[in-house]
Structure formats: structure tokens, C-alpha cells
């Protein structure tokens, strides 16, 4: 988890203080929202992949073909359902934070969204790969998914509060 914190902080701080021109949208909120939505396609891909993994498993596993609502589910189906639930929760939170960030933060800070979306995508892959081996094996993946979102939320909240006090 600590590695996830360090990677998150380095990546986000670097993206804000030294933004890549390729990651900056054209001026204006509309352009920032458009860019955020394009990068957040990475989040949607992780959700779609997780749904596909569970669907494929159910299709080829007679014990699970009736779905989670009608059967207890095999351990594999339960694990896939758990990763799907977690991915959905993380995606909704990240998606909302990215859109608010795009609308509320300065143009020079917008490169944080591509960085966070990329960390989310990598984090989900690591989370899925380590899930069955327990919390330590999935910790980095979880951290790379969750911490960028929370860091952006805290940075945004702090900056907006600072602006209100000024």
C-alpha cells in the first residue's frame, strides 16, 4: 500500500507541476470535460473486462450458469463477482472525481486526469491478478486504483476551500 501512495504522489505532483503539453486540453471547461471523458474510457474498459470475465466463467461453468441470484456460486464466481463489485465502486468514484476536477481545476492541472486514469487501469489489472492470493497480493493494485482518486479529491477540496477563503 505504501508503494501505491508513493507512486500516486510522485505521479500526480509531477503531472501538476510539470504538465505534459500532450495531456493538456484546449482552454475551457468543455475541452477539459471532453478530455476527461476520453481518458476515462480506460475506467470503462476495466469494468467491461471484469463483466466479460464473470460472464465467460458463468457460460462455461454449469454450476454458475444460472447466475449469482439463483445459486450460491463457485469460489471462482464469487471471487469474480467481488472484483466486479469493487471495480464498479472504484470506477464510479474515480469517474465523478475526474469530471469535477475537469470542471473545477485550472487547465495547467488537467494532466492529472490522464495520469490517474492510467494508474487506475494498471491498478485494476494488478488487483485482479492478485485477488485470489489475498490482501497483500492485491494491495498495490488497490492502491493504484484508489489513492489517485482520493488524492485528487483532497487536493481539489483543499484548493477550492483556499479559493473561498481568499
Backbone as CSV, one residue per row, in Angstrom:
resi,resn,N_x,N_y,N_z,CA_x,CA_y,CA_z,C_x,C_y,C_z
1,UNK,0.830,-1.191,0.000,0.000,0.000,0.000,0.879,1.260,0.000
2,UNK,1.985,1.204,0.736,2.868,2.369,0.794,3.456,2.662,-0.585
3,UNK,3.778,1.623,-1.330,4.289,1.836,-2.693,3.239,2.548,-3.538
4,UNK,1.987,2.205,-3.366,0.905,2.860,-4.092,0.785,4.330,-3.731
5,UNK,0.967,4.656,-2.458,0.933,6.052,-2.019,2.073,6.827,-2.675
6,UNK,3.265,6.265,-2.633,4.445,6.937,-3.200,4.285,7.140,-4.702
7,UNK,3.893,6.094,-5.413,3.698,6.199,-6.863,2.637,7.249,-7.179
8,UNK,1.544,7.218,-6.449,0.461,8.182,-6.657,0.937,9.607,-6.462
9,UNK,1.599,9.855,-5.342,2.033,11.221,-5.046,3.042,11.725,-6.066
10,UNK,4.002,10.892,-6.414,5.002,11.304,-7.410,4.329,11.586,-8.750
11,UNK,3.472,10.681,-9.189,2.826,10.835,-10.497,1.919,12.057,-10.547
12,UNK,1.093,12.247,-9.526,0.168,13.382,-9.538,0.892,14.717,-9.366
13,UNK,1.823,14.784,-8.439,2.554,16.032,-8.227,3.329,16.403,-9.495
14,UNK,3.992,15.434,-10.088,4.742,15.707,-11.315,3.810,16.161,-12.433
15,UNK,2.634,15.533,-12.547,1.697,15.905,-13.612,1.141,17.315,-13.413
16,UNK,1.084,17.773,-12.173,0.562,19.109,-11.891,1.652,20.175,-12.027
17,UNK,2.835,19.912,-11.479,3.876,20.950,-11.513,4.637,20.988,-12.831
18,UNK,4.603,19.888,-13.575,5.298,19.840,-14.855,4.416,19.125,-15.880
19,UNK,3.283,19.740,-16.228,2.334,19.044,-17.102,2.867,18.860,-18.522
20,UNK,2.549,17.731,-19.088,2.884,17.458,-20.478,1.884,18.186,-21.366
21,UNK,2.393,18.890,-22.355,1.505,19.612,-23.272,0.531,18.659,-23.958
22,UNK,0.966,17.429,-24.188,0.102,16.439,-24.846,-1.089,16.056,-23.972
23,UNK,-0.970,16.234,-22.666,-2.044,15.872,-21.744,-2.931,17.048,-21.359
24,UNK,-2.619,18.231,-21.848,-3.427,19.401,-21.509,-4.504,19.610,-22.562
25,UNK,-5.728,19.848,-22.122,-6.805,20.115,-23.083,-6.688,21.538,-23.635
26,UNK,-7.442,21.797,-24.644,-7.579,23.179,-25.121,-8.199,23.975,-23.974
27,UNK,-8.076,25.308,-24.002,-8.694,26.099,-22.923,-10.217,25.911,-22.887
28,UNK,-10.755,25.981,-21.680,-12.200,25.914,-21.485,-12.650,24.645,-20.791
29,UNK,-13.730,24.789,-20.052,-14.282,23.663,-19.296,-14.758,22.552,-20.233
30,UNK,-15.374,22.926,-21.321,-15.880,21.927,-22.268,-14.757,21.031,-22.783
31,UNK,-13.630,21.630,-23.124,-12.484,20.851,-23.610,-11.922,19.959,-22.501
32,UNK,-11.884,20.481,-21.265,-11.383,19.690,-20.139,-12.304,18.498,-19.862
33,UNK,-13.608,18.715,-19.914,-14.559,17.616,-19.705,-14.445,16.582,-20.820
34,UNK,-14.288,17.051,-22.045,-14.145,16.138,-23.177,-12.906,15.275,-23.011
35,UNK,-11.806,15.904,-22.631,-10.575,15.130,-22.422,-10.733,14.132,-21.281
36,UNK,-11.349,14.556,-20.199,-11.554,13.650,-19.063,-12.371,12.434,-19.486
37,UNK,-13.413,12.660,-20.244,-14.244,11.544,-20.703,-13.453,10.601,-21.605
38,UNK,-12.607,11.154,-22.451,-11.790,10.297,-23.321,-10.851,9.429,-22.498
39,UNK,-10.176,10.014,-21.532,-9.266,9.228,-20.701,-10.019,8.244,-19.813
40,UNK,-11.211,8.624,-19.384,-11.983,7.731,-18.524,-12.531,6.521,-19.275
41,UNK,-12.320,6.476,-20.567,-12.607,5.244,-21.304,-11.783,4.091,-20.728
42,UNK,-10.601,4.393,-20.183,-9.797,3.350,-19.537,-10.538,2.743,-18.344
43,UNK,-11.263,3.564,-17.612,-12.045,3.068,-16.484,-13.168,2.164,-16.971
44,UNK,-13.833,2.596,-18.025,-14.946,1.821,-18.580,-14.438,0.477,-19.112
45,UNK,-13.258,0.469,-19.710,-12.675,-0.783,-20.221,-12.463,-1.771,-19.082
46,UNK,-12.003,-1.289,-17.937,-11.787,-2.215,-16.817,-13.098,-2.816,-16.334
47,UNK,-14.151,-2.010,-16.309,-15.464,-2.532,-15.902,-15.978,-3.550,-16.914
48,UNK,-15.877,-3.217,-18.187,-16.336,-4.139,-19.235,-15.551,-5.445,-19.197
49,UNK,-14.252,-5.356,-18.991,-13.423,-6.571,-18.929,-13.830,-7.439,-17.745
50,UNK,-14.089,-6.804,-16.605,-14.486,-7.560,-15.423,-15.834,-8.240,-15.630
51,UNK,-16.775,-7.542,-16.257,-18.075,-8.138,-16.575,-17.886,-9.317,-17.518
52,UNK,-17.041,-9.152,-18.523,-16.800,-10.221,-19.500,-16.162,-11.439,-18.852
53,UNK,-15.235,-11.224,-17.928,-14.597,-12.355,-17.241,-15.624,-13.182,-16.471
54,UNK,-16.505,-12.497,-15.750,-17.529,-13.207,-14.979,-18.534,-13.888,-15.909
55,UNK,-18.936,-13.215,-16.967,-19.893,-13.804,-17.913,-19.309,-15.040,-18.583
56,UNK,-18.046,-14.948,-18.998,-17.395,-16.096,-19.626,-17.320,-17.280,-18.653
57,UNK,-16.954,-16.969,-17.415,-16.887,-18.036,-16.412,-18.254,-18.692,-16.240
58,UNK,-19.288,-17.895,-16.105,-20.625,-18.458,-15.899,-21.073,-19.282,-17.105
59,UNK,-20.770,-18.819,-18.289,-21.185,-19.518,-19.501,-20.563,-20.912,-19.588
60,UNK,-19.316,-21.037,-19.170,-18.607,-22.312,-19.289,-18.590,-23.136,-18.002
61,UNK,-19.272,-22.684,-16.960,-19.297,-23.419,-15.693,-20.745,-23.747,-15.352
62,UNK,-21.136,-25.015,-15.518,-22.539,-25.402,-15.285,-23.068,-25.000,-13.906
63,UNK,-22.220,-25.048,-12.871,-22.666,-24.698,-11.517,-23.013,-23.212,-11.394
64,UNK,-22.486,-22.396,-12.296,-22.671,-20.950,-12.191,-23.497,-20.344,-13.315
65,UNK,-23.941,-21.160,-14.256,-24.609,-20.611,-15.435,-25.937,-19.922,-15.106
66,UNK,-26.576,-20.288,-14.004,-27.844,-19.670,-13.636,-27.673,-18.289,-13.000
67,UNK,-26.442,-17.897,-12.712,-26.200,-16.560,-12.169,-26.155,-16.536,-10.659
68,UNK,-25.614,-15.449,-10.136,-25.419,-15.301,-8.702,-26.696,-15.162,-7.909
69,UNK,-27.774,-14.711,-8.531,-29.027,-14.545,-7.811,-29.761,-15.838,-7.561
70,UNK,-29.417,-16.895,-8.324,-30.123,-18.169,-8.210,-29.289,-19.290,-7.602
71,UNK,-27.973,-19.079,-7.507,-27.102,-20.100,-6.924,-26.132,-19.431,-5.960
72,UNK,-25.511,-20.257,-5.131,-24.505,-19.733,-4.215,-23.254,-19.315,-4.968
73,UNK,-22.944,-20.029,-6.014,-21.775,-19.705,-6.824,-20.540,-20.454,-6.370
74,UNK,-19.733,-20.826,-7.344,-18.457,-21.469,-7.041,-17.509,-20.425,-6.457
75,UNK,-16.445,-20.874,-5.813,-15.475,-19.893,-5.295,-14.936,-18.964,-6.390
76,UNK,-14.723,-19.479,-7.580,-14.229,-18.640,-8.680,-15.266,-17.572,-9.055
77,UNK,-16.531,-17.954,-9.137,-17.586,-16.984,-9.449,-17.697,-15.936,-8.349
78,UNK,-17.576,-16.354,-7.110,-17.642,-15.411,-6.002,-16.486,-14.417,-6.058
79,UNK,-15.294,-14.909,-6.389,-14.134,-14.017,-6.497,-14.323,-13.036,-7.647
80,UNK,-14.792,-13.535,-8.790,-15.025,-12.650,-9.936,-16.108,-11.619,-9.626
81,UNK,-17.144,-12.024,-8.907,-18.205,-11.091,-8.526,-17.666,-10.035,-7.571
82,UNK,-16.791,-10.438,-6.666,-16.206,-9.479,-5.724,-15.326,-8.463,-6.431
83,UNK,-14.509,-8.921,-7.383,-13.669,-7.967,-8.114,-14.526,-7.053,-8.982
84,UNK,-15.605,-7.586,-9.523,-16.517,-6.755,-10.316,-17.151,-5.676,-9.442
85,UNK,-17.634,-6.055,-8.272,-18.254,-5.084,-7.362,-17.258,-4.002,-6.979
86,UNK,-16.042,-4.402,-6.631,-15.026,-3.432,-6.243,-14.667,-2.523,-7.414
87,UNK,-14.554,-3.083,-8.603,-14.237,-2.283,-9.784,-15.330,-1.259,-10.053
88,UNK,-16.571,-1.671,-9.944,-17.685,-0.753,-10.150,-17.634,0.393,-9.142
89,UNK,-17.428,0.068,-7.880,-17.366,1.097,-6.841,-16.229,2.080,-7.107
90,UNK,-15.050,1.545,-7.410,-13.892,2.398,-7.663,-14.096,3.256,-8.914
91,UNK,-14.711,2.659,-9.945,-14.921,3.378,-11.193,-15.875,4.549,-11.006
92,UNK,-16.962,4.340,-10.304,-17.941,5.409,-10.085,-17.290,6.577,-9.345
93,UNK,-16.529,6.272,-8.311,-15.860,7.318,-7.545,-14.840,8.055,-8.409
94,UNK,-13.989,7.320,-9.114,-12.965,7.950,-9.953,-13.590,8.781,-11.062
95,UNK,-14.611,8.255,-11.700,-15.281,8.962,-12.782,-15.836,10.300,-12.284
96,UNK,-16.502,10.282,-11.149,-17.066,11.511,-10.592,-15.969,12.513,-10.245
97,UNK,-14.920,12.053,-9.602,-13.828,12.957,-9.221,-13.162,13.540,-10.460
98,UNK,-12.940,12.721,-11.480,-12.303,13.222,-12.701,-13.157,14.299,-13.370
99,UNK,-14.462,14.115,-13.408,-15.321,15.115,-14.036,-15.354,16.420,-13.236
100,UNK,-15.432,16.315,-11.933,-15.426,17.526,-11.107,-14.077,18.224,-11.233
101,UNK,-13.003,17.449,-11.235,-11.653,18.013,-11.413,-11.590,18.765,-12.746
102,UNK,-12.075,18.147,-13.799,-12.038,18.767,-15.127,-12.787,20.091,-15.137
103,UNK,-13.888,20.157,-14.406,-14.707,21.368,-14.391,-14.175,22.431,-13.435
104,UNK,-13.508,22.022,-12.368,-13.182,22.968,-11.299,-11.711,23.370,-11.196
105,UNK,-10.832,22.578,-11.756,-9.407,22.841,-11.564,-8.812,23.568,-12.765
106,UNK,-7.700,24.270,-12.543,-7.093,25.032,-13.632,-6.620,24.139,-14.780
107,UNK,-6.557,24.726,-15.963,-6.127,23.994,-17.156,-4.759,23.344,-16.937
108,UNK,-3.850,24.035,-16.277,-2.491,23.529,-16.063,-2.457,22.276,-15.193
109,UNK,-3.544,21.989,-14.506,-3.604,20.829,-13.618,-4.328,19.650,-14.269
110,UNK,-4.832,19.836,-15.466,-5.671,18.810,-16.104,-4.909,17.548,-16.498
111,UNK,-3.588,17.621,-16.571,-2.842,16.407,-16.918,-2.887,15.369,-15.795
112,UNK,-3.416,15.747,-14.649,-3.594,14.771,-13.566,-4.612,13.695,-13.958
113,UNK,-5.574,14.038,-14.796,-6.616,13.071,-15.165,-6.049,11.921,-16.011
114,UNK,-5.291,12.185,-17.071,-4.707,11.053,-17.806,-3.804,10.183,-16.933
115,UNK,-3.065,10.818,-16.037,-2.188,10.065,-15.138,-3.025,9.190,-14.204
116,UNK,-4.059,9.752,-13.611,-4.914,8.992,-12.695,-5.648,7.869,-13.421
117,UNK,-6.126,8.135,-14.626,-6.827,7.099,-15.396,-5.885,5.952,-15.760
118,UNK,-4.653,6.288,-16.092,-3.667,5.255,-16.416,-3.316,4.432,-15.182
119,UNK,-3.133,5.100,-14.047,-2.873,4.369,-12.800,-4.056,3.477,-12.444
120,UNK,-5.267,3.956,-12.658,-6.462,3.157,-12.402,-6.426,1.885,-13.239
121,UNK,-6.152,2.030,-14.522,-6.129,0.884,-15.439,-5.072,-0.138,-15.007
122,UNK,-3.875,0.324,-14.728,-2.798,-0.575,-14.273,-3.171,-1.191,-12.934
123,UNK,-3.716,-0.371,-12.055,-4.104,-0.855,-10.733,-5.149,-1.951,-10.779
124,UNK,-6.122,-1.818,-11.654,-7.158,-2.851,-11.767,-6.569,-4.168,-12.249
125,UNK,-5.670,-4.109,-13.196,-5.038,-5.344,-13.680,-4.276,-6.019,-12.541
126,UNK,-3.509,-5.248,-11.794,-2.762,-5.813,-10.661,-3.709,-6.336,-9.586
127,UNK,-4.800,-5.630,-9.342,-5.788,-6.057,-8.351,-6.381,-7.408,-8.736
128,UNK,-6.806,-7.541,-10.001,-7.403,-8.797,-10.464,-6.406,-9.940,-10.373
129,UNK,-5.176,-9.683,-10.789,-4.156,-10.742,-10.788,-3.832,-11.216,-9.378
130,UNK,-3.890,-10.311,-8.409,-3.528,-10.681,-7.049,-4.690,-11.053,-6.151
131,UNK,-5.912,-10.859,-6.613,-7.074,-11.009,-5.745,-7.128,-12.365,-5.040
132,UNK,-6.974,-13.432,-5.777,-7.119,-14.779,-5.207,-6.010,-15.116,-4.210
133,UNK,-4.912,-14.386,-4.249,-3.790,-14.663,-3.339,-3.856,-13.841,-2.052
134,UNK,-4.933,-13.071,-1.873,-5.129,-12.355,-0.622,-4.746,-10.890,-0.671
135,UNK,-4.984,-10.226,0.452,-4.813,-8.774,0.543,-3.411,-8.290,0.174
136,UNK,-2.348,-8.915,0.655,-1.018,-8.405,0.283,-0.760,-8.454,-1.231
137,UNK,-1.295,-9.460,-1.895,-1.054,-9.614,-3.333,-1.860,-8.622,-4.168
138,UNK,-2.944,-8.118,-3.625,-3.753,-7.163,-4.379,-3.595,-5.727,-3.880
139,UNK,-2.775,-5.512,-2.880,-2.651,-4.206,-2.239,-2.176,-3.120,-3.202
140,UNK,-1.136,-3.376,-3.971,-0.636,-2.354,-4.888,-1.692,-2.010,-5.931
141,UNK,-2.370,-3.010,-6.444,-3.421,-2.763,-7.424,-4.548,-1.926,-6.848
142,UNK,-4.956,-2.243,-5.639,-5.995,-1.447,-4.987,-5.514,-0.016,-4.779
143,UNK,-4.292,0.121,-4.295,-3.748,1.448,-4.011,-3.668,2.309,-5.267
144,UNK,-3.229,1.725,-6.374,-3.113,2.497,-7.615,-4.478,2.863,-8.192
145,UNK,-5.492,2.143,-7.798,-6.854,2.461,-8.218,-7.465,3.532,-7.321
146,UNK,-7.288,3.393,-6.033,-7.989,4.220,-5.054,-7.263,5.513,-4.696
147,UNK,-5.965,5.440,-4.442,-5.252,6.609,-3.943,-5.206,7.790,-4.904
148,UNK,-5.047,7.593,-6.210,-5.098,8.769,-7.090,-6.443,9.501,-6.999
149,UNK,-7.511,8.744,-6.901,-8.837,9.349,-6.793,-8.961,10.151,-5.498
150,UNK,-8.551,9.552,-4.400,-8.647,10.219,-3.105,-7.709,11.418,-3.041
151,UNK,-6.500,11.278,-3.579,-5.562,12.400,-3.592,-6.138,13.566,-4.391
152,UNK,-6.713,13.268,-5.546,-7.319,14.339,-6.355,-8.483,14.985,-5.614
153,UNK,-9.275,14.192,-4.941,-10.406,14.720,-4.186,-9.915,15.650,-3.074
154,UNK,-8.872,15.238,-2.361,-8.332,16.062,-1.280,-7.681,17.336,-1.821
155,UNK,-6.908,17.208,-2.884,-6.271,18.385,-3.497,-7.339,19.364,-3.961
156,UNK,-8.339,18.836,-4.631,-9.412,19.679,-5.147,-10.166,20.358,-4.002
157,UNK,-10.495,19.599,-2.986,-11.199,20.174,-1.843,-10.372,21.250,-1.165
158,UNK,-9.091,20.990,-0.991,-8.217,21.979,-0.381,-8.093,23.241,-1.211
159,UNK,-7.929,23.083,-2.509,-7.791,24.242,-3.396,-9.088,25.054,-3.442
160,UNK,-10.201,24.374,-3.541,-11.475,25.096,-3.590,-11.766,25.800,-2.259
161,UNK,-11.412,25.180,-1.157,-11.588,25.825,0.146,-10.675,27.038,0.261
162,UNK,-9.461,26.913,-0.207,-8.498,28.021,-0.184,-9.037,29.200,-0.988
163,UNK,-9.601,28.910,-2.166,-10.164,29.961,-3.012,-11.321,30.669,-2.316
164,UNK,-12.124,29.929,-1.571,-13.260,30.526,-0.870,-12.800,31.444,0.267
165,UNK,-11.680,31.099,0.877,-11.161,31.898,1.989,-10.419,33.135,1.479
166,UNK,-9.964,33.103,0.254,-9.178,34.236,-0.294,-10.046,35.383,-0.700
